Amino acid sequence: MKIISYLKDHWKKVLIIAFLFTIFIGRYEYKMPKRNFADFHASYYTGKKMLSGQDIYDVSANRKDGMPNFKYPPLFASITALFALTSERTAATIWFIFNFILIIIFMYYSGKMIFKDKLSAKQKNWIYFWSLFLASRFYMHNFDEGQVNFLMMTTLFLGIYASSKNKDFLGGLLIGFSILVKYMGTIFVPYFLFKRKFKLIFYIFVSQILFWLLPALFWGWQKNLTLQSQYLPFLCKTSLDFNSLSDSSNQSLMSMIMRFFSAYGGYGKNILNLGDYFLGFLTGACVVLLYLLCLLPTRNKADKKDEVFDNVNIGMISVCAALLNPNAWTHAFIFLTYGYMTAIFYLFKVKFLDKITIGLLILSFLIHSFSASFFSRWAGSLFEMYSFITIGAIILFIALSKIKFFPVLTAEN
């Protein structure tokens, strides 16, 4: 009955979501078979190998088969085995539908954390729309590549929401699963430590043990032990190698520094010609500075309560999750969404009087959009080489820092 009542009360929103779903799944069904299902094909291929008992972390075998390396843990490989029980097209369609649902869940619970019922339904819908619009190129890229970032991001923020409601055990399991799928979520752990969320950190640690042991239920203890012993060396070899870090498509802060300030980038943009020591020092200093800005207290008196989760801080750390990821390919930047949501909520709160923040958000969007594929492929590659996505994310971080330390004060705040 609650579902029927909700549909009646929000029929316009439901129709818009259904319309968007129809458009996007039609686009997906038309486009993806032509691209051999992109990165999802690697997951499906890995699932088939799991079912046939083959080694899924064999670089030479993947290269021989013309497949990208599967860089996920044995538990997620076990999940891909379920998809491999059906045809690849059917599995890809199920994956698309699942990801579409994950976006709705992420937006809903992010809104519950940020809005706290302080806005009208119309205002909330506009924030949802503009947040998705500003990050839309990253969402489309994730759909086109069949990536796992929607799963990783949604479980991470569901865990943060659960912990904000004093459900640390559930929060720890969800955040732990997110970290297991991709390590980007670990960037929140120092923040939890700073906020003295010791129980949450403990449950995150316990969840890692649980999720590492779980595949043994499906494949046996010996095979699970073999898979786990292969996974971390394989991940380091294929993700933290020099070629990955210096690749022009890698939009991490580390890669941008390598391209602009050292000879390692290989693109003729060596401004300072830094050696290994100074290159590492500059990268480390930038990382410390960014995270320190996330931890420093706000200047806004209304926000100086001892709250466990401050949305501006979470938004800033979310941006860092993409920027500080050593393998920050385009799809990783869906993490900008929470930052955009927080900034737009703030603009509604101050009645759009903060023109500087508005300008920074627009500039962030324009700059990271320059490397999108609707420009020529040559131009897109050129903008990637100049780290336009990285710069766009940095501008969003500056906008959030401006909100945190120099907010526009109104009668309400």
N, C-alpha and C positions, 0 to 999 in steps of 0.2 A: 504493500500500500504506500509506503514511503517513497518508493521508486516512482510509482504512478503520480503521486502528488508532486514530486520534484519535476517530473517531465512536464506536468501541466503548468507549474510555476515558472519554469525556465525553458519553455518550448522554443523560443527564439535562439537561445544559446545552443540547444540541442540540434536544431536545424542547421546552424552555422557549422558546428563540429561535424555533423553528418555530411554536409556539402563538401567541407575541406577534406574529409576522409575519402569521399568518392573521387575527388579530383586527384589527390595524391596517390591513392592506390592504383588508379587508372594509369597515371604517369609511371608509377613503379612497375606495373605489369608490362607496360609497353617498352620501357627503357632497359630494365635490368637483365632480361634474357640476352639482349644484344651485347651486354657487357659481361656476360658469363657470371652474373651475380656478384661481381667485384669481390670485396673482402669476405663476404658471406660464403663465397665458394670455398675459401680456405678453411672456414669453420666446418662446412659440410664435408669437405674432403677429409678433414681431421676426424670427424665423427665416423666416417666410413673406415678409416684406419683403426680407430679405437675398437670398432665392432669386429674387425678382422684380426685384431691382436698385433698390429704393426707398430713400429716405433714412431711416435708422433713428434719427437724432438730430434729428428735426424735431418740436419741441414743439407747434407749431400743428396739425400733422397728427395727432399722438397725441391732442390735446385734441378734435379734430374727430371722431376715431374712438372717443372715450370710453375711451381706453387710458391707463394709468399710464406714465410715462416709463421707458424702458429705460436703466438707469444702469450698464451694464457695458461693458467694452472690446470692440473689434472681434474679438479672438480668441474671447471667450466668445460673441459674437453668431454667429460662424462655427459654434460647437458647437450653438447653438440651431437653426441651419439644418438640421443632421442630424435633429433631432427633428421638424422641419417636413416631412420627407419622408414621414411617416406620419400617421395620424389623431391628433387632439389627445388623445383618451382613451387611445389606445395609448401615445402619447408620455408622457403624465402618469403612466401606470402604470410605464413603464420608469424614469422619473425617481424615482418613489417607491421602487422596488426598489433602484435605484442608491444612493439616500440611506440606505436601511436598511443596506445593506452598508457604506457609509462609516461609520456609527455603530459597527458592530462593529469595523472596522479602527481607528477612533479610540480606542475603549475598550481594545482589545488592546495597542496600542503605547503608549498613555498608561500602562497598567498596567506594561508592561515598564520604562518610565522611572521610575515611582514605587516599585513594589514591590521590583524587583531580587531576586526569588525569596526574599524574607525572610518570606513568609507562606504559610500552607497554601492549597490550592485553595479550600477552603470560605470562608476569610477573604477571599480575593480576590473571590470571587463576591458576598459580602455588600457589599464596597466598591463593586463595579460596580452592584449593585442600589440602594444608598442614594444613590450619586452621581447615577444616572439619575432616581431618585425626586425628589430635591431640586431637580433642574433640569427635571423632566418637563413643566411647563407651557410651557417654552421650546421643547422638542422637539416637542410637539404643535402649537404655534403655527407652527413651521417647516414641519411636514408639511402643516398646513391651508393655509398660504400658498404652498406650492410654492417656497420660498426656496432660495437657493444657499449658505446658511451652513454646511451640513454639508460641502460640498465644500471651501469656504474653510478651515474649521477643521481638517478632517482632513489636508489637504495641508500646512498650517502645522505641525501637530504631528508629522507624518511627517518633515518637513524637520528639525525640532528633534531628533527621535530619530536620524535619519541622521547629523546633525552630531555628536551625542554619541558616535557610533561611528566618528568621524573620517572620515566620508564627506561632506566639505564640498561637493563638486561636486553630488552628488545632493541634499543638504540645501538648497543654494542654489537649485537648479531648483524644488524643491517649495515652498519658502518664497516664491520669486519668483512662482510661479504663483498661490499664495494671495493675495499682495499685489496681483497683477494683477486677480484676480476682485473683491476688495474690499480697500481700503487698510488695514483694521484691523491686519493683520499687521505693518505698518511700526513699530508701537509696540515691537516686540522689537528693532529695529535698534540703538537706543542701548544696550540691554542687551548685545547681541553686541559692540558697540564697547567697552563697559566691561570685558567679559570677554576683550578682545583677540582676538576671532574675525575677524581681518581677511580671511582667505581666504574664509570664509563670506559676509561682506558683499560681497566682490568678486564672488563667483558669483551672489549675489542681484541685484547691479547688472547683470551680464552677462545674466542670465536675462530681465530686463526688456527689454533690447534685442532679445534673441532672440524673445520672445513678442510684441513689438510688430511685428516684421518678419514673423512666421510667417503671418499672414492673406494676405500678398501671394502666397503659393503657391496660394491658392484663388481669389482675386479679382483678382489682378494688382497691380502696384506702384502704379499711379495711383489705383485705388479705395481701396487700403489707406492711401495717403497722405491721401486725402480724409477717410476715416473717422477716422484718427488725429488729424488737425487739428481735427475737429469734436468729438471725444470729451471732452477735458479742459474746454474752455469750456462744453460742455453739462452736464458733471458738476457744475461749480462753480455754474452757473446754477440747476440743479434740486435740488442737495443742500445747498449752503451758503447758501441764500437765507434771508431773515429768517423767512418763514412756516414753513419746515422746522424752524428752530432754536427757535421759540417755540411750536410745536405741542404740545398737552398730551400727545399720545401719544409724543412724543420723550422718552426716559428718560435722556438723556445728562446728565452732571454739569453741563455748560454750560447746558443747558435748565432744569435744576432751579434753578440760581443765578438765571437770568433770571426764572423764575416767582416765586421767593420774595423776591428782593432788588431788583427793578427794575420799572418800569412797562411794560417790553417784553412781559412775559408775557401781559398782557391779561386776567388772571383775578382781579384784585382781591386779590392776595396780596403786595403790595409792602411788605415789612417795613422795608427800609432806604432805599428810593428812590435807589438808586445811579445815577449817570450813566455815560456810556460809559467814561470813563477808569477809574473805580473798579470798575466791573463787569468790565472786562477784567483789571484788576489782581487782583481776588479770584479770578477763574477761573484766571488764570495761576499764582497762588500755590498754589491747590489742586492743579493739575496737577503743579507742581514738587514739592510735598510728597508726593503719592502716589508719584511715580516715585522720589523720593529714598529713601523707605521701602523700595522694591523693591531698591535698590542697596546700602543700608547692610548691613554684615556682620551675621550672626546672633550672638546671645549664646550659642548652644548650642555648647559646645566640640567636640562630636562632629561638627558640621557646618562647622567652620572650615577644612576642607581646601580647596585651591585647585581646586575643581571648576568645570568650564565651565558646567554646568547644575545649579542648585540648584532642587529642585522647589517649595519654598515660594516662592522668587522668581518662578519661572515661573507658579505659581498666582496670585500677586499681580498680575503683569503681565497675565495673562489676564483678570482682573477689570477691570483698567484698560482693556483693549482694548474692553470694552463701555462702561464709564463715560465714557471720553474720546473715544469715537466721536461726532462731531457729529450723526450720524443714528442714534442708538441706539434704534431701534424694538424692540419686545418680542423679536423673533426674534434680535437680536444677542446676547442674554444667555445663549445656549447656551455662551458662553465662560466662564461660571461653573463649568462641569462640572469642569475640571481643578483649580480651586481647591477644590471640594467633595471631589474624589478625594484630593487631598493632605491635606486636613484630616482626613478619615475614616481614612486610612492612619496618620496621626500618632496618632489616638485608639486605634487597635488597638495601635500601638507602645507607648503608655503605659498600656495596659489600661484605657482610658476613665476615668482618674483626673482628667483635666482637665475639671472640671464647667463651668468658664467657657466653654471652647471649645464644649462640647456645647450649652450654652444659646445661644450666639451663632449656631450653625448652625441650630438650631431656629427662633430668632427671625428669622434671615435668610429662611428658607423661608416662614414664616408671613406675613411682611410683603410679600414680593414676590408671594405667592399671592393677596393681597387684591384685586388688580386683575385676577384671572382672570375669564374669561367665565362661570364657573358661578355667580358672583354676578350680580345684575341688571346689565343693560347700563349703567344710570344709575350704580350703585355702582362698577362697574369703571372707568367714565370718571372718576368723582370721585377714586378712588384713584390713577389715572394722573396726574390733574392735580396731586395732592399728591406725585407722584414716588415712589410706594411701591416700584416695581421698583428705582429708583436707590438708595433707602435700604436695601433688602434686599441689594443688591450691596455697598454700603459696609460693611454689617455683616459680610458674608463677608470683605471686605478686612481689617476690624479683627480678625476671628478668625484670619486667616492671619498678621497682624502680631503677634498675641499668641503664636502658635506660634513665630514667628521670634525674637522678642525675650524672651519670658517663658515658655519651655516648662516643662512639668512634667518634672522629672528623676526617672528611675527607675534601677534597677540596670543596665539595658541602655544608657542614654545618659548 
